[in-house]
Amino acid sequence: MKEIIITKNDAGQRLDKFISKRFKTMPKSLMYKYIRKKCIKVNNKRCDISAFLNEGDVLKLFIKDEFFEEEENESYEFLKAPAKLDIIYEDSNILLVNKKPGVIVHPDEKYHFDSLIARVLHYLYDKGEYDPKQDKAFTPALVNRIDRNTGGIVIAAKNAESLRILNAKMKTRELTKLYLCLVQGTLKRQEGLLTGYLEKDQKKNKVKILKKPTQNSKIVKTKYTVIKNMGNNSLVEVDLLTGRTHQIRAHMASIGHPLLGDTKYGYKRKGEDDFYKYQALYAYKLTFNFETDGGCMNYLNGKSFQVSNDSIWFLH
């Protein structure tokens, strides 16, 4: 028999969801049998599969030892990633990290040991704020993502409540993200709103901007302001009114002003090869603009955070 005390991060979940996350190899049919046969109890009482767990609830589990043994063999692969982060802001709920170009946000087949989320987990583990053996139901997670070769601010949620709130705020655009990019040429207008339809080619991992909608296209809106001209190039601030794959890169290229260093949607000019290893794009500013209640995150409402100019490689 084993007891599990429900923590704040565990609370609010259905019992069956919690058990499935905690004991990943347990068949659902067996889990339902355990609950039906009173082998899993909540606060010493028989429980229903769909019961919601509250903070402080005590689960008693009379289940096979093999599931507890598997639970002990938690993976610590994230410790193989560096723990050093460029932290813009941190509190008990979130981390704002300046992701450098070249770092992937989540592991893939090629880079499965080192990713931004692995670095965040390593950092929190070293601080004593995360341990897979203790935090079974919740793992710190990233709220937003940025392409591998783009730099900028990424939000990491330390607990389930902050993740839930910020995910909802992202969907309702109550988090404003501004980008800086260096584009080729001089734009005719100092500011503007670009509209079009984006269609994605999954095989090529590339998108194109169309003037008219198609069956598979999605509308895109890109607001831009020219900050200054830099020789034959322009430094532009961009506000994504829609957030689609490669939207900024494809939209700017579609009006004849591709990003410097972007070989997918533009081209490299003579002399760019050494300096422009990545596309000149940075998610440099984040503002919390809550129009509805932010719960435990209300203290962030109205606050802005941005990376220093020194961190934006194409500005110097």
N, C-alpha and C positions, 0 to 999 in steps of 0.2 A: 504494500500500500504506500502511496505517496500523496502528500498534500501540496497543493499549489495555491498561494494567496494571490488573488487578482490585484494587479497594480493599476495605476492611473492609465498607463498605456494599453493595458489589456481590456479595460472597462469599455462597455458599449458594444462589444462583439457578441454575436450569437455563440452559444455553447459549441455547436458543431463546427463553426468556422474556427474557433479558438483551438479546439482539439486537433483539427486537420492541420493547422499551422504548426502546432507544437509537436505533433507526432506524425511527421510527413509520410511515413511508410505504413501507417495504420489504414487498412481498407475501410471505406465508409460503411460497408455492411457490418463489419466487426464493431466499429464505433457505435453504430445505432443499436447493435445487440448489447454492448456494454451499458449503454444508457438505459435501455429497456429493462435489463436485468438488475438495475440498481448498482452496477459496478462502478459507475461514475455518479457522484452525488455533489450537490451544491449546498453548502451549509448544513450537511448531514441530512438533507432531504432529497427525495426522489425529484428528478428534474426532467424537463421537456427538452427535446432536441433544439427547438427554436427559442429557448430561454435566453434572455440577454444578461450578460454578466455585469456586475457592479463592482466598483473599487472596494476591496476589503473582503469580497466573497472568498470562501474557502472551498476549493475543489478537493474531493477525496477520490482517488483513482485506484481501483482494485483490478489492475490489468497485468498482462504478461510482462515479465522483467525485460524481455528483449527490447521493448519500446523505450524503456528507461535507459538501457545500455546504448541504444542508438542516439538517444538524446544527449548523452555525454560526449559523443564523438562529433561535436560541433566543429565546423570548418573555421579556421583562422587564416584563410588564404589572404585576407585583406592586409595582414601584417607584412606581406611581401612587398606591398606598395609603400612608397615614401610617406612619412607622416607629416612632412613639412607642407604648410599651406600659406598662401598669401591671404590673410583674413582681413576683410574690410570692416566687419562688425560681428559681434557675438554676444548672445545672452543665453538664458537658460532654455529658450525655445528654438532659436535658429542660429545658423551660421551664414554669413554672406562671404563667399569665397571668390577671389579673382582668379578665374581659370585661365591658364596660359594657353596660347595656341599650340596645337600639337598633342594636347592631352584629351583623351576621350572621356565622356562623362560616365558612361556605363561600359562594363566589360563586353568584349566581343570575342569571336573565336581566335583572333590574332593577338589581341591585347587583353587576355583574360586575367592577368595578375595585377596590372597597373591601370587604374582608371581614377577619375575624380572621386567617385563614391567610395572606392577602396581607400583612397587617401583620407577622406573624411572619417571613415570608420576607424582607421588606424589612429588618427589624431584623437578622436573621442575615446578610444580604448586606452590610449596612453594617459589621458586625463582622468580616467576612471568613470567616464560617463556612459560607456557602452561596453557590454560583454555578452556575446552570443549565448553563453550558458545561463545568464541571469535574465536577459531580455529576449524571451522566446517569441512573444507575440508581435513585437515591433522592432524593426531595424531602421535606424535613421535613414532618411531618403531625400532625394533631390526633388525640389518643386518644379524647377524649369530645367531645360537642357539647351546646350549650345553645340553647334557643329565642332568637330574635332579641330579644324584649322581656324576657328574663330575664337577670340578671347573675350573675357568679360565676366560679369557678375552672375553667379549661380547661387540659388538659395538652397540650403540644406535644413530640413526640419529635424529637430532632435526628438520630438515626441509625436504621438498619433494625433493629438488635438491640433497642434500647430500645422501639421501636414494637411489635415482635413480642411481647416479654415483657409489656408493659403492656396490649396488646390481649387477651392471654390472661388476665391478672389481672382485667381488667374483666369478662370473661365468667364467671369463677369467683367474682366478688364479693370479691376480695381487695383491692379499693380501695373504701373507704367514703366516700361523698359525703353530707354533711348539708346540708339547706336550711333557711333561715329564711323564713317567710312571715307576712304580716299579714292576718288574716282578719276578716271581719265577724262581730260578735256575741261572746258568751261561751260557750265550750264547756262542756258539762255535766261531762265528765271531764277531769282534768288530763293524762291520757295514755291512749293506746289503740292498737289495731291494726285498721285498716279493711281489709276484704276485699270483693271484688266481681269483676265481669267487665267488661272494657272492650271496647267495640265502636267501631270507627273508621268514620267517613263520609269517604271519600277526596275526594269532590267538594266538601264543605263544609270540609274540613280541621278536623274537629271530632270529638270522641269523646263517648261517653256511658257511664255506669256502670250496670250491670245487676245484679240480685240473683241471677239464674240464668244459666247459660251458654247461649250460642247457638252456631251453627255457626262464626261468624266472630269470636267473642269470645275474649279471653285473660284469664286470671286476674290480678288485681292485688292487691298487699298494700302498704299504706301505714302506717307506724308514726309516731305523732306524740306530742309532749310540749309542753304549754303552758308557755312560758317566763314570761310575765307578761301581765296584762290591761292594755290601753292605752286607757282610756276605754271606749267601746262596742266596741272591737276587741280581738283577742287576737294576741299574738306567739307563733308556733308553730314548733318545730323539727321537721323531717320527715326520716325515713330511708326511702328507697325500697327496699323489699325486692324489688320488681320494677321494671324501668325501662321504662315505656311512654310513648307520646306523650301529653303534657298530663296525665299521671297525677295529679300533686298538685292541679292546678287543678280537674280534673273531680271528683276524689274528695272534696275539701273542699267543693266546691259541692253535691255529692250529699247531704251531711249538713246542708246549710243554712248553711254557713259559707264562701261564696266569697271568693276573694282580693280585696283592695281593688284597684281599678283594672282588674280583669279583666272586660271587657265581653263576652267570648265565653262565659264560663261563669257570670258574675254580672251585676252592673249597677253603674253609678256613682251614688252618692248625692249629694245636694246638697252642694256645697262640695268635692267630690273632683276636679273637672275640671282645676283648675289644677295640683294637686300630683301626682295619680296618673296620670301620662302612661302608665306601664307597669303591668303586674300586679306587686304587691308580693311578689316572689319572688327569692331570692338563693341560689345554691349557694356557701355561705360557708366550708365546711370540708372538707378532704380528708385521709384517713388511709390510709397504706399498711399493710395487714395481710396479709403474705404467709404463707400456710399451707404453701406448697410453695416449692421453690428459685426464687429470683428472678434467678439468674445475675448478670450485671453490674449489676443493679439492687438487689441485696441490701442495699446500704448505706442504702436508703430504708426498709427494713422497720421498722415501729413509729413512723415519723415522721408528724407531723400538721402541716398548714399551713392557715391561715385568713386571710380578709381582715379588715381592721380594721373596727370598727363605723362609723368615719367614711366608709367606702366604700359602706356599705349605705344607700342614699338614703332609704328609708322609716323609718329609725330616728331621724331628727332632722328 
